[in-house]
Amino acid sequence: MNSSARSSAGSVVNGGISFWYADDGLPKGREPLTGDASADVVIVGGGYTGLWTAYYLKQAAPFLRVTVLEQKFCGYGASGRNGGWLYNGVAGRDRYAARHGREAAVRLQKAMNETVAEVVAVTRAEGIDADLHQGGVLEVATTPAQLARLRAFHEHELSYGETDRELYGARATRERIQVADAVGSTWTPHGARLHPVKLVKGLAAAVEALGVVIHESTPVTEIRPKHAVTPYGTVRAPYVLRCTEGFTANLKGQRRTWLPMNSSMIATAPLTDEQWETVGWTGLETLGDMAHAYMYAQRTADGRIALGGRGVPYRFGSRTDNDGRTQQTTIDALRDILVRCFPSLAGLAIEHAWSGVLGVPRDWCATVTLDRSTGLGWAGGYVGSGVATTNLAARTLRDLVQLDSGQAGRTDLTELPWVNHKVRKWEPEPFRWLGVHGMYATYRAADQRERLHPSTTSSPLARIADRVAGRH
């Protein structure tokens, strides 16, 4: 790791893309585009969405000429920096229920539940060792207000057909994990821990083995019908699919399409056996909480805790970072969350910190679209739940391309309510910056108030932040 990535705090490697790359190594790199080219489908973005889409298109129609264009290298963005949560959450489900009916949203949720199993099956079939462990997802409450939200959340999930979800009280929660002050939790089996970089590397190799052409170090500057424009040439294709998630704002005309929200993480030193005895966590569940400014964590395959949260949520003008470096205040805040959850680990070293961007639509709804009049398609806006959602989105894009080209008819996936959903653009600056920073400051204030003044009622500050966000 480049020594310049080391934090002034001394031992913390700050940036260097992510801990996952420090652990597994940077990829060798593929050749950039060397001139104008043509394909049947060109995919912009070499993250999970783009690679899964290429994979399923070639599986369904091996004769298709599929080209992937990636500005850095496959997995440089959120696919190589996330928390490794393969789970069944999907952004915008309640809004889709309100617009298209409860049954449509239930079908979307069922598809997401099945997606977790689909990713597991493909990794096994392709021989991808991604440190995957199906321990489910455990979300805990540590205050009375969080417990009230957790119980409501649990019942809400049951109403969408997730009948295998379980609710635990304080004692049963402690038997699974020793989170300080935990008063309850909810668990779903539809989740797994994985190593994000090992998955993206394995998926890229599987895609190339199918005959997909991947050009790295090839930034796309503009997308228009039948054209993906780069500094090195233009790739022409009947279908151009935008799979750029948090980096969408870098494309011409897309500055306000999806907001690049920053999320940050830390990874600890490996815990000793004695330290793990104080923590528990033998089920290797992915771990979250019911705070308004929530955290997410996993127990890594090499015995660390990787934990994340929002940190500094947004850079003015929808700018994105280069190497994943994050602020010292964010590292300190994430360490505080770690120690608040596990006080026995107060002396545990933080060895790596990093950040990345995720795509947030103005209505917080993930979408999949193919404009049949232009051949332009896109998928994204996962709002932090993309590890699994990318797979469902990719299979949906495949079905939409096959439907449009006459290779296949309508499928269950082409009828899901997120297909061709339209979203208005984000506000111009400085309103965008003010709104996002004000929103998360308010969420953090709501969490602090709930800790200092225990009540079964959520802080009114959170409702204000929800209205600013446009979540409700």
C-alpha positions as CSV (number, residue, x, y, z in Angstrom):
1,M,0.0,0.0,0.0
2,N,1.3,3.5,-0.8
3,S,2.7,5.0,2.3
4,S,0.9,8.3,1.4
5,A,-2.4,6.6,2.2
6,R,-1.4,6.4,5.9
7,S,-3.3,8.6,8.3
8,S,-1.7,11.2,10.4
9,A,-3.0,9.1,13.3
10,G,-0.1,6.7,12.5
11,S,-1.2,3.1,11.9
12,V,-4.5,3.7,10.0
13,V,-4.3,3.2,6.3
14,N,-6.6,5.8,4.9
15,G,-7.9,5.3,1.4
16,G,-6.0,3.2,-1.0
17,I,-9.5,2.5,-2.5
18,S,-10.6,0.1,0.3
19,F,-9.4,-2.5,2.9
20,W,-10.8,-5.2,0.5
21,Y,-8.1,-4.2,-2.1
22,A,-5.4,-4.0,0.5
23,D,-6.4,-7.5,1.6
24,D,-6.8,-9.1,-1.9
25,G,-4.5,-6.9,-4.0
26,L,-5.2,-4.5,-6.9
27,P,-6.1,-6.1,-10.2
28,K,-3.6,-6.4,-13.0
29,G,-5.6,-4.1,-15.3
30,R,-7.1,-4.7,-18.8
31,E,-6.3,-2.8,-22.0
32,P,-8.2,0.4,-22.8
33,L,-10.2,1.0,-25.9
34,T,-7.8,1.8,-28.8
35,G,-10.3,3.3,-31.4
36,D,-13.8,3.2,-32.6
37,A,-15.6,-0.1,-32.2
38,S,-19.0,-1.7,-32.5
39,A,-21.0,-4.2,-30.4
40,D,-24.5,-5.5,-30.0
41,V,-24.7,-4.2,-26.4
42,V,-22.2,-1.7,-24.8
43,I,-22.3,-1.5,-21.0
44,V,-20.9,1.6,-19.3
45,G,-19.5,0.7,-15.9
46,G,-17.6,-2.3,-14.7
47,G,-19.1,-2.7,-11.3
48,Y,-21.6,-5.3,-10.1
49,T,-24.5,-4.0,-12.3
50,G,-22.4,-3.9,-15.5
51,L,-20.7,-7.2,-14.9
52,W,-23.9,-9.1,-13.9
53,T,-25.7,-7.6,-16.9
54,A,-22.9,-8.8,-19.2
55,Y,-22.9,-12.2,-17.5
56,Y,-26.6,-12.8,-17.9
57,L,-26.8,-11.4,-21.5
58,K,-24.1,-13.8,-22.6
59,Q,-25.6,-16.7,-20.8
60,A,-29.0,-16.1,-22.5
61,A,-27.6,-15.3,-25.9
62,P,-24.0,-16.4,-26.5
63,F,-23.9,-14.9,-29.9
64,L,-24.3,-11.3,-28.6
65,R,-21.2,-9.1,-28.9
66,V,-21.1,-7.4,-25.5
67,T,-18.5,-4.7,-24.5
68,V,-18.0,-3.3,-21.0
69,L,-16.3,0.1,-20.7
70,E,-14.8,1.0,-17.3
71,Q,-13.2,4.3,-16.4
72,K,-10.7,2.8,-13.9
73,F,-10.8,-0.9,-13.3
74,C,-13.6,-3.3,-12.6
75,G,-14.8,-2.8,-9.0
76,Y,-13.1,0.6,-8.5
77,G,-16.4,2.2,-7.3
78,A,-18.9,0.9,-4.8
79,S,-18.5,-2.7,-5.9
80,G,-15.0,-2.7,-4.4
81,R,-15.7,-0.5,-1.3
82,N,-19.0,-1.7,0.2
83,G,-19.7,-3.5,3.5
84,G,-20.1,-6.9,1.9
85,W,-23.8,-7.2,2.8
86,L,-25.6,-9.5,0.4
87,Y,-29.2,-9.0,1.6
88,N,-32.7,-8.6,0.5
89,G,-33.3,-4.9,1.0
90,V,-34.6,-2.9,-2.0
91,A,-34.9,0.9,-2.1
92,G,-38.3,2.3,-2.7
93,R,-40.5,-0.7,-2.0
94,D,-43.1,1.3,0.0
95,R,-43.4,3.9,-2.7
96,Y,-43.9,1.2,-5.3
97,A,-46.6,-0.3,-3.1
98,A,-48.4,3.0,-2.9
99,R,-48.1,3.6,-6.7
100,H,-48.6,0.1,-8.1
101,G,-50.4,-1.8,-5.3
102,R,-49.2,-4.0,-2.5
103,E,-49.1,-7.1,-4.6
104,A,-46.6,-5.6,-7.0
105,A,-44.3,-4.6,-4.2
106,V,-44.7,-8.1,-2.6
107,R,-43.5,-9.5,-6.0
108,L,-40.5,-7.2,-5.9
109,Q,-39.6,-8.3,-2.4
110,K,-40.0,-12.0,-3.3
111,A,-37.7,-11.4,-6.2
112,M,-35.1,-9.8,-3.9
113,N,-35.4,-12.7,-1.4
114,E,-34.6,-15.1,-4.3
115,T,-31.8,-12.9,-5.5
116,V,-29.7,-13.7,-2.4
117,A,-29.9,-17.4,-3.2
118,E,-29.2,-16.6,-6.9
119,V,-25.9,-14.9,-6.1
120,V,-24.9,-17.7,-3.8
121,A,-25.7,-20.2,-6.6
122,V,-23.7,-18.4,-9.3
123,T,-20.6,-17.9,-7.1
124,R,-20.6,-21.7,-6.5
125,A,-21.2,-22.6,-10.1
126,E,-18.5,-20.3,-11.3
127,G,-16.0,-21.3,-8.6
128,I,-15.8,-17.8,-7.1
129,D,-14.4,-17.9,-3.6
130,A,-15.8,-14.7,-2.1
131,D,-15.6,-15.6,1.6
132,L,-19.4,-15.9,1.4
133,H,-21.2,-17.1,4.5
134,Q,-25.0,-17.3,4.8
135,G,-25.6,-16.1,8.3
136,G,-28.5,-13.8,7.6
137,V,-28.9,-10.2,8.6
138,L,-29.3,-9.2,12.3
139,E,-30.5,-5.7,13.1
140,V,-30.4,-4.5,16.7
141,A,-32.1,-1.9,18.8
142,T,-30.3,-0.2,21.7
143,T,-32.8,2.4,22.9
144,P,-36.6,2.4,23.6
145,A,-37.3,4.4,20.4
146,Q,-35.1,2.1,18.3
147,L,-37.0,-0.9,19.8
148,A,-40.3,0.6,18.8
149,R,-39.0,1.2,15.3
150,L,-37.5,-2.3,15.2
151,R,-40.8,-4.0,16.1
152,A,-42.7,-1.9,13.6
153,F,-40.0,-2.7,10.9
154,H,-40.3,-6.4,11.7
155,E,-44.1,-6.4,11.3
156,H,-43.7,-4.4,8.1
157,E,-41.4,-7.0,6.6
158,L,-43.8,-9.8,7.6
159,S,-46.5,-7.9,5.7
160,Y,-44.4,-8.2,2.5
161,G,-44.4,-12.0,2.8
162,E,-41.1,-12.5,4.7
163,T,-42.6,-15.2,7.0
164,D,-39.2,-16.7,7.9
165,R,-38.0,-13.5,9.7
166,E,-37.6,-13.8,13.5
167,L,-37.9,-11.3,16.3
168,Y,-35.7,-11.5,19.5
169,G,-35.8,-9.9,22.9
170,A,-32.8,-8.7,24.8
171,R,-31.8,-12.1,26.2
172,A,-32.0,-13.9,22.8
173,T,-30.1,-11.0,21.1
174,R,-27.3,-11.4,23.7
175,E,-27.1,-15.1,22.9
176,R,-26.3,-14.2,19.3
177,I,-24.1,-11.1,19.8
178,Q,-23.0,-9.0,22.7
179,V,-24.0,-5.5,21.5
180,A,-24.0,-3.2,24.6
181,D,-27.4,-2.0,25.6
182,A,-29.2,-4.2,23.0
183,V,-32.9,-4.5,23.9
184,G,-34.0,-6.5,20.9
185,S,-33.3,-7.5,17.3
186,T,-34.8,-8.9,14.2
187,W,-33.2,-11.5,11.9
188,T,-33.8,-12.6,8.3
189,P,-32.1,-15.6,6.7
190,H,-32.0,-13.7,3.4
191,G,-28.6,-12.4,3.8
192,A,-24.9,-13.3,3.7
193,R,-21.5,-11.8,4.4
194,L,-19.0,-11.7,1.5
195,H,-15.7,-10.1,0.4
196,P,-16.7,-7.5,-2.2
197,V,-13.5,-7.5,-4.1
198,K,-13.2,-11.2,-4.4
199,L,-16.7,-11.3,-5.8
200,V,-16.1,-8.5,-8.4
201,K,-12.8,-10.0,-9.5
202,G,-14.3,-13.5,-9.9
203,L,-17.3,-12.1,-11.7
204,A,-15.1,-10.1,-14.2
205,A,-13.1,-13.3,-14.9
206,A,-16.3,-15.3,-15.5
207,V,-17.6,-12.6,-17.8
208,E,-14.4,-12.6,-19.9
209,A,-14.5,-16.4,-20.1
210,L,-18.0,-16.1,-21.7
211,G,-16.5,-13.8,-24.4
212,V,-17.3,-10.4,-23.1
213,V,-14.8,-7.7,-24.0
214,I,-13.8,-5.5,-21.1
215,H,-11.9,-2.2,-21.7
216,E,-10.5,-0.6,-18.5
217,S,-9.0,2.9,-18.1
218,T,-11.6,4.0,-20.6
219,P,-13.8,6.8,-19.2
220,V,-17.1,7.3,-21.0
221,T,-17.7,11.1,-21.3
222,E,-21.1,11.0,-23.0
223,I,-23.9,8.5,-23.7
224,R,-26.3,9.1,-26.5
225,P,-28.5,6.7,-28.6
226,K,-26.3,4.0,-30.1
227,H,-23.1,5.7,-29.0
228,A,-20.8,5.5,-25.9
229,V,-18.2,8.2,-26.4
230,T,-14.7,8.0,-24.8
231,P,-11.4,9.9,-25.3
232,Y,-10.1,6.9,-27.3
233,G,-13.0,6.3,-29.6
234,T,-16.7,5.7,-29.8
235,V,-18.4,2.3,-29.3
236,R,-21.5,2.0,-31.4
237,A,-24.3,-0.5,-30.4
238,P,-28.1,-0.8,-30.7
239,Y,-28.2,-0.9,-26.9
240,V,-26.2,1.3,-24.6
241,L,-26.7,0.5,-20.9
242,R,-25.6,2.9,-18.2
243,C,-24.4,1.0,-15.1
244,T,-22.5,3.8,-13.3
245,E,-24.4,4.2,-10.0
246,G,-22.7,6.8,-7.8
247,F,-20.4,8.0,-10.7
248,T,-23.4,8.8,-12.9
249,A,-23.0,12.6,-12.2
250,N,-19.7,12.5,-14.1
251,L,-21.5,11.9,-17.4
252,K,-22.5,14.8,-19.6
253,G,-26.1,15.9,-18.7
254,Q,-26.4,13.6,-15.7
255,R,-25.1,16.0,-12.9
256,R,-28.5,16.0,-11.1
257,T,-29.8,12.5,-12.0
258,W,-28.5,10.5,-9.0
259,L,-26.8,12.1,-6.0
260,P,-23.4,10.5,-5.2
261,M,-23.8,9.9,-1.5
262,N,-20.6,9.1,0.5
263,S,-20.5,6.2,2.8
264,S,-17.4,5.4,4.9
265,M,-15.9,2.3,6.6
266,I,-13.3,1.2,9.0
267,A,-11.7,-2.2,9.5
268,T,-10.1,-3.2,12.8
269,A,-7.1,-5.3,13.4
270,P,-7.9,-9.1,13.7
271,L,-9.5,-9.9,17.1
272,T,-8.0,-12.5,19.4
273,D,-10.0,-15.5,20.4
274,E,-10.5,-13.9,23.8
275,Q,-11.9,-10.7,22.3
276,W,-14.3,-12.7,20.1
277,E,-15.6,-14.4,23.3
278,T,-16.6,-11.0,24.6
279,V,-18.4,-10.2,21.4
280,G,-20.0,-13.5,20.4
281,W,-21.1,-13.1,16.8
282,T,-20.5,-16.8,16.1
283,G,-23.3,-16.9,13.5
284,L,-21.4,-14.4,11.3
285,E,-24.5,-12.5,10.6
286,T,-24.2,-9.1,8.9
287,L,-25.0,-6.5,11.6
288,G,-27.0,-3.3,11.5
289,D,-29.0,-1.1,13.9
290,M,-32.1,0.9,14.0
291,A,-30.5,4.3,14.4
292,H,-31.6,7.1,12.0
293,A,-27.9,7.5,10.9
294,Y,-27.5,3.7,10.8
295,M,-24.4,1.6,10.9
296,Y,-23.6,-1.6,9.1
297,A,-21.0,-4.2,9.9
298,Q,-19.6,-7.7,9.2
299,R,-17.2,-10.2,10.8
300,T,-14.7,-10.7,8.1
301,A,-13.2,-14.1,7.1
302,D,-9.9,-13.1,8.7
303,G,-11.4,-12.2,12.0
304,R,-11.8,-8.4,11.8
305,I,-14.8,-6.2,12.2
306,A,-15.6,-4.0,9.2
307,L,-18.0,-1.3,10.1
308,G,-19.5,1.6,8.1
309,G,-21.8,4.6,8.3
310,R,-22.4,7.9,6.4
311,G,-19.6,10.2,7.7
312,V,-19.5,13.3,5.5
313,P,-22.4,12.4,3.2
314,Y,-21.9,14.6,0.2
315,R,-19.3,16.7,-1.7
316,F,-20.4,20.0,-3.2
317,G,-21.3,19.8,-6.9
318,S,-21.7,16.0,-6.9
319,R,-18.0,15.5,-6.9
320,T,-16.6,12.0,-6.2
321,D,-13.3,11.1,-4.6
322,N,-10.4,9.4,-6.3
323,D,-8.8,6.9,-3.9
324,G,-11.3,6.4,-1.0
325,R,-9.6,8.7,1.5
326,T,-12.0,9.8,4.3
327,Q,-11.8,12.4,7.0
328,Q,-10.3,11.8,10.4
329,T,-13.5,13.0,12.1
330,T,-15.4,10.2,10.2
331,I,-12.8,7.6,11.4
332,D,-13.3,8.8,14.9
333,A,-17.1,8.7,14.6
334,L,-17.0,5.2,13.3
335,R,-14.6,4.1,16.0
336,D,-17.1,5.6,18.6
337,I,-19.9,3.5,17.1
338,L,-17.7,0.4,17.3
339,V,-16.8,1.0,21.0
340,R,-20.4,1.9,21.9
341,C,-21.5,-1.4,20.5
342,F,-18.6,-3.4,21.9
343,P,-17.0,-1.6,24.9
344,S,-14.5,-4.5,25.5
345,L,-12.9,-3.5,22.2
346,A,-12.0,0.1,23.2
347,G,-8.3,-0.6,22.8
348,L,-8.6,-2.4,19.5
349,A,-6.6,-0.9,16.6
350,I,-8.3,0.5,13.5
351,E,-6.1,-0.5,10.6
352,H,-7.9,0.8,7.6
353,A,-10.5,3.5,6.7
354,W,-12.0,4.3,3.3
355,S,-15.1,5.8,1.7
356,G,-17.0,5.4,-1.6
357,V,-20.1,6.7,-3.3
358,L,-23.5,5.2,-3.8
359,G,-26.3,6.5,-6.1
360,V,-29.4,8.1,-4.5
361,P,-32.4,9.1,-6.7
362,R,-34.5,12.1,-5.6
363,D,-37.3,9.8,-4.5
364,W,-34.9,7.1,-3.0
365,C,-36.2,4.4,-5.4
366,A,-34.0,1.9,-7.2
367,T,-35.0,1.6,-10.9
368,V,-34.3,-0.4,-14.0
369,T,-35.2,1.2,-17.4
370,L,-34.9,0.5,-21.1
371,D,-36.1,3.2,-23.5
372,R,-37.3,1.2,-26.5
373,S,-37.3,4.3,-28.7
374,T,-33.5,5.0,-28.2
375,G,-32.0,1.7,-27.0
376,L,-30.7,3.5,-23.9
377,G,-31.0,1.7,-20.6
378,W,-29.9,2.1,-17.1
379,A,-30.1,0.5,-13.6
380,G,-29.2,1.8,-10.2
381,G,-30.1,4.2,-7.5
382,Y,-29.7,1.4,-5.0
383,V,-29.3,3.7,-2.0
384,G,-26.8,1.4,-0.3
385,S,-28.4,-2.0,-0.9
386,G,-26.7,-2.7,-4.2
387,V,-24.7,-5.9,-3.5
388,A,-27.8,-8.0,-4.1
389,T,-30.0,-5.5,-6.0
390,T,-27.4,-5.2,-8.8
391,N,-28.0,-8.9,-9.6
392,L,-31.8,-8.5,-9.9
393,A,-31.4,-5.3,-11.9
394,A,-29.0,-7.0,-14.3
395,R,-31.3,-9.9,-14.9
396,T,-34.1,-7.4,-15.5
397,L,-32.0,-5.5,-18.0
398,R,-31.3,-8.7,-19.8
399,D,-35.0,-9.5,-20.0
400,L,-35.8,-6.0,-21.2
401,V,-33.1,-6.2,-24.0
402,Q,-34.3,-9.6,-25.1
403,L,-37.9,-8.4,-25.1
404,D,-37.1,-5.3,-27.2
405,S,-34.9,-7.2,-29.6
406,G,-37.5,-9.9,-30.1
407,Q,-35.4,-12.7,-28.6
408,A,-37.9,-13.3,-25.8
409,G,-41.3,-12.2,-24.5
410,R,-42.3,-10.6,-21.3
411,T,-41.2,-12.2,-18.0
412,D,-41.9,-11.9,-14.4
413,L,-39.0,-9.5,-14.1
414,T,-40.1,-7.1,-16.9
415,E,-43.4,-6.7,-15.0
416,L,-41.8,-5.6,-11.7
417,P,-42.9,-2.2,-10.5
418,W,-39.4,-0.6,-10.6
419,V,-39.2,-1.1,-14.4
420,N,-39.2,2.2,-16.3
421,H,-39.9,4.2,-13.1
422,K,-39.3,7.9,-13.7
423,V,-37.6,10.2,-11.1
424,R,-37.3,13.9,-11.0
425,K,-33.8,15.5,-10.8
426,W,-32.1,16.7,-7.7
427,E,-32.1,20.4,-6.9
428,P,-29.3,22.6,-8.2
429,E,-26.5,23.7,-5.9
430,P,-26.2,25.0,-3.3
431,F,-29.6,23.7,-2.3
432,R,-28.5,20.1,-2.9
433,W,-25.5,20.4,-0.6
434,L,-27.4,22.3,2.1
435,G,-30.3,19.8,2.0
436,V,-28.1,16.7,2.3
437,H,-25.8,18.0,5.0
438,G,-28.8,19.4,6.9
439,M,-30.6,16.1,6.6
440,Y,-27.8,14.0,8.1
441,A,-27.0,16.5,10.8
442,T,-30.6,16.3,11.8
443,Y,-30.6,12.4,11.8
444,R,-27.5,12.4,14.0
445,A,-29.1,14.9,16.4
446,A,-32.2,12.7,16.5
447,D,-30.1,9.7,17.5
448,Q,-28.3,11.6,20.2
449,R,-31.5,12.9,21.6
450,E,-33.0,9.4,21.7
451,R,-29.9,8.1,23.6
452,L,-29.9,11.0,26.1
453,H,-33.7,11.1,26.6
454,P,-35.0,7.6,26.4
455,S,-38.5,7.4,25.0
456,T,-40.5,4.9,23.0
457,T,-41.3,7.6,20.5
458,S,-38.9,8.5,17.7
459,S,-37.4,12.0,17.8
460,P,-39.5,14.6,15.8
461,L,-36.2,15.6,14.3
462,A,-36.1,12.4,12.3
463,R,-39.4,13.1,10.8
464,I,-38.2,16.6,9.7
465,A,-35.1,14.9,8.1
466,D,-37.4,12.4,6.3
467,R,-39.4,15.2,4.8
468,V,-36.2,17.0,3.6
469,A,-35.0,13.8,2.1
470,G,-38.2,13.1,0.3
471,R,-38.3,9.6,1.7
472,H,-42.0,9.8,2.7
